[in-house]
Amino acid sequence: MRKEDCFYLGKIVTKYSFKGEVVIKLDTDEPELYTEMESVYVEFGSNLVPFFIEKSSLHKGNQLRVQFEDIYSDEEADSILKCGIYLPSTMLPKLSGDKFYFHEVIGFTVVDVNFGEVGQIVHINDKAAQPLFEIDRDGTEIFIPMVDAFIKKVDRENNTIEVETPEGLIALYI
């Protein structure tokens, strides 16, 4: 499985028992959606390796306690500690309305209610204090905070996102 065809689900953060159980910190608001998985892909360097799940249960909020097949000791669990966990993109729950996955809106056109067409989303910067749309407008980079109050409509049919930004924000970049 290629990493490009998957989404990041979380990371193995600690061991739970001396029998090889581990705890995965899930990167999701809905951890209950992932309690019945049969397998996941574990990241080793640049490779994703399938691991089959024997049993799992929710553990402290957004964590999942997992017993993988063939991992039955403390030492074996050490070998997968701090590894990323991935699932095929096809397993992402479908979102509707104005909710979206970051990867889903790359290539969408941003239209501001007052300014008009801003440009095309080329990247989502989620390293800042709050995520930002990185928009290309004929070679000029424009950054718009991904604030719920700014996002008015997500139109999947026409690949557009309608926003209403504070007066002057877009003009700062042009």
N, C-alpha and C positions, 0 to 999 in steps of 0.2 A: 504494500500500500504506500502511495506517495503522500508526503506531508501536505502537498498542495490540495489533495483530495479529501483532507480531513480537517476537523476543527479541534482546537485545544480544549480539553475538558477539565484538566486540573493537573495536580502534581502530587506524587507520593511524598508525604511530609514526615512520616514517622512510622516506626514499627509499633504494633499494638500488643503483640504477645511473643513469647519465645517459640511459638509454633508457626511462625512465618506470616501471620496476619499483618497487614499494613493499613495505614490511614491515608486516604486521598483527599486533599483539599480541593473541592470542586469549584470551578470558576463559573458559577451559575446562580441565578436567583431562585431556581426551582430544583433543588437537589433530589426531591422525591421522584422526578422523572427518570433518574438513573439508578434506581435500586434493583431493577430486574435485568440488568445487562448480562449477556452470556460471555462477552469478551470485550477487550479493549486493546488498543495499540500502545505499547510502552516505547518511549523514545530512548534509544541508545545511540548517542552521537547524532549522525544524520539519518539513522535507520529507525523505522517503526517496526516493532516485533509484536505479533499477536500473543496475547496472554488470555487464557480462559479462566473464568471466574467460577469458583466452586460455591461460594456464598458471599453475600454482602448485606450490610445494613447501615442505615443512617446513623451518624455518630456526631453529636454536638453541632447542630446547625447545618452548615454546608459541607460537612465531612462525611466520607463514606468509608466504613470499615470493610476491608476486602480480604478474602482468603483466595489466592490464586491457586490453580492446579499446579503441581510440581514445585511449589514454594512452601516448604514445611519446616524450615528451621530459621533461626535467628541469622545465621550466616547467609542463607539464600535470600532472605529479605533485605539484608545489607546491600546486595548486588543491584537492587532496583530502587533503593532510597534516592530521593531527589530527582527521579526521572519524571518527565512529562507524560501525561496520559492523553490520548487522542481517540476520536471516533470518526467514522466516515461522515462527510458532510451531508450525505443523504439521511442521516439519523437526526439532524437538527429539527426540532419541532417547528412547524410553519408558524410564522408570525403574521398578524394581520393589523389593519389600521395603521397607526403612525409608529408602530414599533418595528425595529429592523435590526439585523445583524450588521456589524461593521463591514464585513466582507461583501455583503449583499448590495450595498449602495455605491461601491466603487464603480465609476463610469456614469453614475446618475448626474443629471444636470440640476444645478441649484438655481432656483428662481426666487428672487426677493420680491415681496409684495409691493414695495415702494420703488426699488431700484430697477427691477426687471431681471433678465437673465444674467447670472453672475459668472457661471462657468461650470466646468466638469469636475466632480470629485475624483481625485487621483490617489488619495490616501486618507486614512483616519489616524490622527496622531493621538494615541492614548497614553503617551508618556508624560504629558503635562498634567497639571492639577485637575483639569477637566478635559475630556476628549474634544478634539477640534476636527472639523472638516478641513482638509487641505484641498483647495480648489485651484485648478489651472484656468486662467482667463487669458488666452492668447499669449502664454509665456509668463504671465504675472501670477505669483502665488498669492492667494487670498486665504486667510484663516478665519473660520466662523466657529465660535463655540457651539458645541452640541448641547444646547440648553432646551429643555422641553418647551419653555415659553417661546423660544424662537421658531421651533419646528411646527408649522401649521398643517402640512399635509405631505404624506408619502404616497406617490402615485407610481405603483409598480408597473402598471400597464404602459405608461409613457416614460418610465425611468426618470422621473423628476422628483425633487424634494422642494416644496414651497416653504420659504422661511420669511420671517419678519424680524429683521435685525434693527438694532438701535440706529437712529439717524446718524450718518457719517461714518459708520463702521467700515463699510465697503469702500467708501471714498478714500479712506486712509491708505489703501493699497494701490489705488489707481493714479 
